[in-house]
């Protein structure tokens, strides 16, 4: 019998949708996240939808990003933006608050937090 995927553990499509909506709501309203907010367009719907599609597959659910857009090529897609430690840390802090806010279970939250940090750290393109 297979182990459940993080996508299943988090609650599937509805929870990933909630997570992405909450993430961008926090980014848009919490002053602590102003630096990463400034890297995004004024309208966040497309960014939210892309994050949802990406996380769906990244968490072990339907690979929506690949099906609709193609390979994520995360680092390449983020190269036009100056991403240093501050931006990484803001993104991770915002995602942590979003996970807490929608009630992601503690053990899963900690596991995902490490993966989110490692992925966000890989996006850095500015010296420390």
Backbone bond lengths (Angstrom), bond angles and torsions (degrees), N, CA, C in turn:
res aa  C-N    CA-C-N  psi(-1)  N-CA   C-N-CA  omega(-1)  CA-C   N-CA-C  phi
1 X - - - 1.451 - - 1.531 109.92 -
2 X 1.326 115.97 136.34 1.463 121.92 -177.70 1.525 112.25 -76.76
3 X 1.320 113.90 147.33 1.462 120.69 172.09 1.530 107.80 -71.30
4 X 1.322 117.75 143.25 1.476 118.60 176.41 1.527 110.50 -66.29
5 X 1.306 115.62 145.00 1.464 121.02 178.79 1.531 109.24 -78.01
6 X 1.327 116.94 160.55 1.464 118.94 173.38 1.536 111.82 -55.77
7 X 1.341 116.36 -34.22 1.471 121.05 177.73 1.533 109.89 -58.99
8 X 1.317 116.83 -44.89 1.465 120.91 178.58 1.529 110.53 -69.10
9 X 1.344 116.42 -42.61 1.463 120.45 -177.87 1.525 112.78 -64.52
10 X 1.321 116.30 -34.45 1.462 119.90 -178.73 1.529 111.59 -75.96
11 X 1.338 116.31 -20.65 1.458 119.59 178.26 1.512 114.33 118.47
12 X 1.341 117.27 14.31 1.457 120.82 175.21 1.519 114.32 72.38
13 X 1.321 114.03 -156.96 1.465 121.91 -172.79 1.534 113.52 -55.43
14 X 1.316 116.86 -44.61 1.475 119.66 -177.27 1.527 111.07 -61.85
15 X 1.321 116.79 -42.34 1.466 119.48 -178.81 1.520 112.21 -72.18
16 X 1.330 117.61 -37.62 1.465 119.77 177.39 1.531 109.49 -65.92
17 X 1.316 116.98 -38.59 1.467 121.23 175.75 1.531 110.13 -60.64
18 X 1.315 116.74 -46.51 1.474 121.73 179.00 1.520 111.34 -62.78
19 X 1.325 116.14 -42.10 1.460 120.41 179.82 1.526 110.77 -60.34
20 X 1.311 117.04 -46.42 1.467 120.75 -178.53 1.528 111.33 -66.76
21 X 1.313 116.53 -41.65 1.468 120.25 178.36 1.529 110.42 -62.11
22 X 1.320 116.39 -44.59 1.472 120.51 -179.12 1.517 110.96 -67.62
23 X 1.324 117.15 -39.75 1.467 121.63 178.50 1.528 110.40 -56.01
24 X 1.330 116.40 -50.38 1.463 119.11 -177.64 1.529 112.29 -74.02
25 X 1.317 117.37 -28.74 1.469 119.60 174.18 1.529 109.52 -63.92
26 X 1.317 117.11 -45.90 1.464 120.99 178.25 1.524 111.05 -63.66
27 X 1.323 116.70 -45.16 1.453 120.53 -179.78 1.532 110.63 -59.34
28 X 1.304 116.32 -36.62 1.453 121.86 -176.32 1.525 113.61 -78.54
29 X 1.334 117.35 -20.85 1.470 119.19 -172.09 1.523 115.68 -119.21
30 X 1.315 118.34 -19.42 1.469 120.75 -176.61 1.531 109.20 -93.90
31 X 1.326 117.45 118.80 1.468 120.69 -177.55 1.537 113.82 -54.93
32 X 1.312 117.37 -30.61 1.471 122.55 179.25 1.538 111.79 -57.76
33 X 1.332 117.18 -22.91 1.463 121.23 -176.33 1.528 113.03 -104.98
34 X 1.320 116.87 17.11 1.474 121.22 -176.06 1.525 113.12 -59.62
35 X 1.318 116.98 -35.36 1.466 119.62 -178.03 1.517 111.04 -65.34
36 X 1.332 118.00 -45.02 1.468 118.57 179.44 1.524 111.07 -75.44
37 X 1.320 116.41 -29.24 1.477 118.90 176.73 1.521 109.93 -61.10
38 X 1.333 116.14 -39.89 1.464 121.55 -178.28 1.535 112.65 -64.73
39 X 1.320 117.82 -18.94 1.464 121.57 178.64 1.528 112.57 -80.93
40 X 1.337 116.54 -8.53 1.469 122.08 -175.07 1.530 110.98 -106.20
41 X 1.328 116.09 159.21 1.467 118.64 176.38 1.529 111.00 -67.58
42 X 1.326 116.31 163.66 1.465 120.89 -179.84 1.521 110.84 -57.03
43 X 1.308 116.59 -44.16 1.462 122.08 178.99 1.527 107.83 -92.11
44 X 1.323 116.48 125.15 1.470 121.17 -173.77 1.523 115.38 -97.21
45 X 1.315 118.63 -2.09 1.474 121.03 -175.61 1.522 112.67 -56.88
46 X 1.319 118.04 -46.73 1.465 120.70 -178.61 1.525 110.70 -65.23
47 X 1.318 117.10 -39.91 1.468 120.53 177.88 1.518 110.46 -63.56
48 X 1.318 116.65 -43.54 1.466 121.48 178.93 1.522 110.73 -61.97
49 X 1.317 116.50 -44.45 1.465 120.38 -179.29 1.529 111.41 -64.91
50 X 1.322 117.47 -39.81 1.466 120.30 178.40 1.522 110.93 -67.06
51 X 1.334 117.11 -40.26 1.466 119.18 177.42 1.525 109.96 -63.38
52 X 1.322 116.89 -42.01 1.466 119.96 177.91 1.529 111.02 -58.88
53 X 1.331 116.68 -48.22 1.469 119.58 -179.10 1.524 110.88 -62.82
54 X 1.334 116.39 -41.80 1.458 120.03 179.59 1.527 110.92 -64.15
55 X 1.341 116.54 -51.32 1.469 119.76 -177.36 1.518 112.41 -62.64
56 X 1.303 117.34 -33.11 1.454 120.45 177.94 1.531 109.99 -53.49
57 X 1.312 116.91 -52.43 1.459 121.15 -179.91 1.514 112.90 -73.35
58 X 1.319 117.07 -40.22 1.471 122.66 -177.93 1.523 111.00 -61.96
59 X 1.327 116.16 -32.69 1.465 121.22 -179.98 1.530 113.04 -86.91
60 X 1.329 117.16 -2.81 1.457 119.88 177.00 1.513 114.90 101.90
61 X 1.328 116.88 10.98 1.460 121.26 176.46 1.519 110.33 -97.63
62 X 1.319 116.92 -158.16 1.468 120.69 179.14 1.528 111.07 -57.23
63 X 1.317 116.19 136.26 1.463 122.22 -176.55 1.529 110.26 -84.60
64 X 1.312 116.17 63.01 1.458 123.17 -171.64 1.525 113.78 -64.06
65 X 1.326 116.93 -37.46 1.465 119.62 -178.88 1.522 110.14 -62.58
66 X 1.328 116.29 -48.65 1.461 120.59 -179.93 1.524 110.17 -62.23
67 X 1.316 117.22 -42.68 1.460 121.44 -178.85 1.524 112.59 -63.99
68 X 1.335 116.87 -36.44 1.465 120.72 -174.48 1.522 115.35 -99.08
69 X 1.332 116.96 -29.38 1.462 119.71 -173.08 1.528 111.92 -122.42
70 X 1.311 116.70 -34.73 1.460 121.05 -176.72 1.522 109.68 121.74
71 X 1.311 115.48 -170.01 1.464 120.05 -179.84 1.526 109.30 -59.33
72 X 1.339 117.94 137.33 1.468 119.77 -176.92 1.534 114.91 -61.28
73 X 1.319 118.44 -35.69 1.471 121.02 -177.61 1.527 110.49 39.58
74 X 1.325 116.02 54.80 1.461 121.15 -171.75 1.520 114.23 -52.29
75 X 1.294 117.05 -51.85 1.468 118.96 -176.81 1.525 110.64 -61.57
76 X 1.305 116.83 -45.03 1.467 120.59 -179.69 1.524 111.16 -61.48
77 X 1.317 117.18 -43.67 1.474 120.57 -178.94 1.530 112.30 -66.76
78 X 1.339 117.20 -24.30 1.462 120.62 -178.46 1.531 113.28 -96.49
79 X 1.322 118.10 -6.12 1.467 120.62 -178.18 1.529 114.37 -58.28
80 X 1.327 120.63 -32.94 1.471 119.21 179.36 1.540 113.89 -66.24
81 X 1.320 116.89 -12.17 1.466 120.87 -176.57 1.522 109.90 -106.97
82 X 1.327 115.93 137.48 1.464 120.51 177.06 1.529 108.26 -75.10
83 X 1.325 115.54 109.10 1.461 120.99 -178.38 1.522 108.57 -121.53
84 X 1.311 114.24 112.44 1.462 121.17 177.49 1.516 109.65 -116.27
85 X 1.303 115.57 -163.56 1.463 120.35 -179.11 1.530 111.60 -63.55
86 X 1.322 117.63 -38.57 1.472 120.51 -179.01 1.526 110.72 -63.47
87 X 1.326 116.91 -44.55 1.461 120.63 179.59 1.532 110.53 -66.22
88 X 1.322 116.03 -42.73 1.471 120.23 176.18 1.521 110.47 -56.99
89 X 1.325 115.50 -49.44 1.467 119.74 -176.23 1.525 112.01 -65.91
90 X 1.335 117.47 -37.34 1.464 120.02 176.63 1.517 110.94 -65.03
91 X 1.336 117.15 -43.02 1.461 120.58 -179.52 1.528 110.00 -61.85
92 X 1.318 116.54 -46.42 1.464 120.76 -178.92 1.526 110.72 -65.14
93 X 1.328 117.96 -41.82 1.465 121.45 178.63 1.527 110.95 -63.07
94 X 1.314 116.42 -40.10 1.458 120.70 178.36 1.532 110.31 -65.03
95 X 1.327 117.08 -42.58 1.465 120.72 179.03 1.529 110.58 -66.24
96 X 1.323 117.55 -38.87 1.466 120.07 177.30 1.526 110.56 -60.98
97 X 1.319 117.02 -46.25 1.467 120.36 178.47 1.529 111.11 -62.46
98 X 1.311 116.45 -39.44 1.471 120.17 178.63 1.527 110.01 -63.76
99 X 1.338 117.00 -43.99 1.470 119.74 179.15 1.529 111.15 -63.34
100 X 1.330 116.44 -43.64 1.473 119.99 178.07 1.526 110.43 -61.35
101 X 1.315 115.01 -42.86 1.453 122.30 -176.00 1.521 113.95 -62.83
102 X 1.341 116.33 -35.04 1.469 117.97 179.84 1.529 112.12 -93.58
103 X 1.333 116.28 1.26 1.460 120.01 174.18 1.517 116.11 84.33
104 X 1.338 117.51 31.01 1.466 119.56 174.97 1.527 107.64 -64.94
105 X 1.322 115.76 128.53 1.465 122.92 -177.73 1.533 110.64 -54.98
106 X 1.318 116.45 142.39 1.469 123.49 -172.44 1.528 113.97 -52.10
107 X 1.313 118.81 -50.40 1.478 120.55 -177.06 1.532 110.79 -63.24
108 X 1.312 116.82 -42.79 1.464 120.31 178.05 1.523 109.98 -66.78
109 X 1.318 116.52 -40.88 1.470 120.95 179.61 1.526 110.24 -59.01
110 X 1.323 117.49 -43.87 1.460 120.40 -179.53 1.531 111.63 -66.44
111 X 1.323 116.68 -39.87 1.465 120.82 177.90 1.527 110.35 -64.24
112 X 1.331 116.33 -46.12 1.463 120.37 179.38 1.523 111.26 -66.00
113 X 1.322 116.83 -37.61 1.459 120.91 -179.34 1.528 110.65 -58.37
114 X 1.320 117.13 -42.74 1.459 120.56 178.01 1.528 110.61 -63.35
115 X 1.319 117.22 -44.23 1.471 120.57 178.37 1.527 111.38 -65.26
116 X 1.338 116.85 -41.60 1.464 119.80 177.60 1.523 110.72 -62.47
117 X 1.340 116.75 -42.10 1.462 119.99 179.76 1.524 110.02 -61.50
118 X 1.327 116.56 -47.64 1.464 119.98 -178.18 1.531 111.10 -61.69
119 X 1.310 116.98 -40.61 1.467 120.29 178.69 1.526 110.39 -67.32
120 X 1.326 117.05 -45.26 1.469 120.74 179.45 1.533 110.71 -63.76
121 X 1.316 116.45 -37.01 1.464 119.98 178.79 1.529 110.57 -65.46
122 X 1.317 116.64 -35.52 1.465 121.43 178.12 1.539 111.19 -65.59
123 X 1.324 117.54 -24.69 1.469 121.56 -179.80 1.523 112.13 -76.86
124 X 1.340 117.22 -16.17 1.472 119.22 -177.45 1.513 110.89 -58.44
125 X 1.328 115.38 135.06 1.459 121.31 177.18 1.525 111.74 -134.32
126 X 1.341 115.38 13.35 1.460 121.97 177.81 1.521 108.31 -118.37
127 X 1.338 117.37 146.15 1.469 119.08 179.96 1.530 110.75 -65.86
128 X 1.326 115.56 153.93 1.490 119.29 179.38 1.515 111.97 -65.16
